[in-house]
């Protein structure tokens, strides 16, 4: 599993964020890498949109597919349990 570095101290023109997967040159998002996928899921177990996560369109589509696959495999929950 590849380690993704989510750095917020990168300098970009006009304050634009770069995609975390493009900066780390990842070509595939693994559905078994739960640590990386949890970063892109909010407290209600929904996938964060692009304007919150800062991911490009290509990687957002790959991210949603890998989250859905990991939910089907039972690695991520569909909903959050409330007590």
C-alpha positions as CSV (number, residue, x, y, z in Angstrom):
1,X,0.0,0.0,0.0
2,X,1.3,3.4,-1.0
3,X,1.5,6.1,1.7
4,X,-0.2,9.3,0.7
5,X,1.1,12.5,2.1
6,X,-1.5,15.2,2.6
7,X,0.5,18.3,2.9
8,X,-1.3,21.7,3.4
9,X,1.9,23.8,3.4
10,X,2.5,23.6,-0.3
11,X,2.7,26.9,-2.1
12,X,0.5,27.2,-5.1
13,X,-0.4,30.1,-7.4
14,X,-3.4,32.0,-6.2
15,X,-3.9,29.6,-3.3
16,X,-5.2,26.7,-5.4
17,X,-4.9,23.2,-3.9
18,X,-3.3,20.4,-5.8
19,X,-4.8,16.9,-5.9
20,X,-3.1,14.8,-3.2
21,X,-3.0,11.8,-5.5
22,X,-1.5,13.8,-8.4
23,X,1.3,15.2,-6.2
24,X,2.2,11.7,-5.0
25,X,1.9,10.4,-8.6
26,X,-0.5,7.7,-7.7
27,X,-2.2,6.0,-10.7
28,X,-4.5,3.7,-8.8
29,X,-6.4,4.1,-5.5
30,X,-6.4,0.8,-3.6
31,X,-9.8,-0.2,-2.0
32,X,-7.9,-2.1,0.7
33,X,-6.1,1.1,1.9
34,X,-8.6,2.1,4.6
35,X,-6.3,4.7,6.2
36,X,-6.3,6.7,3.0
37,X,-10.0,6.3,2.2
38,X,-11.1,7.4,5.7
39,X,-9.5,10.8,5.0
40,X,-12.0,11.4,2.2
41,X,-15.1,10.3,4.2
42,X,-17.0,12.6,6.6
43,X,-18.6,11.7,9.9
44,X,-21.8,10.4,8.3
45,X,-19.8,8.0,6.1
46,X,-20.4,10.0,3.0
47,X,-17.8,10.6,0.4
48,X,-16.5,14.2,0.6
49,X,-17.1,16.3,-2.6
50,X,-14.3,17.6,-4.7
51,X,-14.4,21.2,-3.5
52,X,-13.9,20.0,0.1
53,X,-11.3,17.3,-0.5
54,X,-9.3,19.1,-3.2
55,X,-9.1,16.0,-5.5
56,X,-9.1,16.3,-9.3
57,X,-12.0,14.8,-11.3
58,X,-10.1,11.7,-12.4
59,X,-9.0,10.8,-8.9
60,X,-12.4,11.6,-7.4
61,X,-14.1,9.0,-9.7
62,X,-11.4,6.5,-8.8
63,X,-11.9,7.4,-5.1
64,X,-15.6,6.9,-5.2
65,X,-15.2,3.5,-6.9
66,X,-12.7,2.3,-4.3
67,X,-14.9,3.5,-1.4
68,X,-17.9,1.7,-2.9
69,X,-15.8,-1.5,-3.4
70,X,-14.5,-1.4,0.2
71,X,-18.0,-1.0,1.5
72,X,-19.1,-4.0,-0.5
73,X,-16.2,-6.0,0.8
74,X,-17.0,-5.0,4.4
75,X,-13.9,-3.0,5.0
76,X,-15.8,0.3,5.4
77,X,-19.3,0.7,7.0
78,X,-22.2,2.0,4.9
79,X,-23.6,4.1,7.7
80,X,-22.3,5.4,11.1
81,X,-23.7,3.6,14.2
82,X,-25.2,6.0,16.7
83,X,-25.6,4.9,20.4
